[in-house]
C-alpha cells in the first residue's frame, strides 16, 4: 500500500527573525510544531540560513512528537 502524507510548513520572517509553523496530520493524529531562528545584529543578512535553522528546529520537535506517539501506541498494544 502506498500513500502520500502532507507536511505543511508556514514561514513568517522579517529582517532578524524567522518562525516556522509545521503541521502534520497522520491517520487521525495531529502534530504541530514551531521553529524559530534569530539573526544577531552583527551577522550578515542571509535569510536562507534563518529559514533552514527554523525549519530544522520545527522538524526536530515534530520528529519527537511522532516518535512519542508511536511509542505510546506500542506500549498500548503490548499492555492489551
C-alpha positions in Angstrom: 0.0 0.0 0.0 1.3 3.4 -0.9 0.1 6.7 0.4 1.2 10.3 0.5 1.4 12.3 3.7 1.4 16.0 3.7 3.6 18.2 5.9 2.7 21.9 5.8 5.3 24.5 6.7 4.4 28.1 7.0 7.3 30.6 7.2 7.0 34.1 8.7 10.1 36.2 8.7 11.4 39.8 9.0 14.9 41.1 8.8 16.0 39.5 12.1 13.6 36.7 12.9 12.2 33.6 11.2 9.4 31.5 12.6 8.2 28.2 11.0 4.8 26.5 11.9 4.9 22.9 10.9 1.7 20.8 10.8 1.4 17.0 10.1 -1.8 15.1 10.0 -1.2 11.3 10.0 -4.1 8.8 10.2 -6.1 10.8 12.6 -3.2 12.1 14.7 -2.5 15.8 14.5 1.0 17.2 15.2 2.1 20.8 15.3 5.4 22.4 16.0 7.1 25.8 15.9 10.7 26.5 15.0 12.5 29.8 15.4 15.7 31.4 14.4 17.1 34.9 15.2 19.8 36.8 13.4 22.3 38.6 15.6 22.7 42.3 14.7 26.4 41.6 13.8 25.6 38.7 11.5 25.4 39.2 7.7 21.9 39.2 6.1 21.4 35.7 4.8 17.7 34.7 5.0 18.2 31.2 3.8 20.2 30.3 7.0 17.4 31.5 9.2 14.9 29.5 7.2 17.0 26.4 7.4 17.5 26.7 11.1 13.9 27.4 11.9 12.7 24.5 9.6 15.2 22.1 11.2 14.1 23.1 14.7 10.4 22.7 13.8 11.0 19.3 12.2 13.2 18.1 15.1 10.3 18.9 17.5 7.8 17.3 15.2 10.0 14.1 15.0 10.0 13.9 18.8 6.2 14.2 18.9 5.7 11.5 16.2 8.1 9.2 17.9 6.4 9.7 21.3 3.0 8.9 19.7 4.4 5.7 18.1 6.0 4.6 21.3 2.7 5.2 23.2 0.8 3.1 20.7 3.4 0.3 21.0 3.0 0.3 24.8 -0.8 0.3 24.5 -0.5 -2.7 22.2 1.8 -4.6 24.5 -0.3 -3.9 27.6 -3.5 -5.1 25.9 
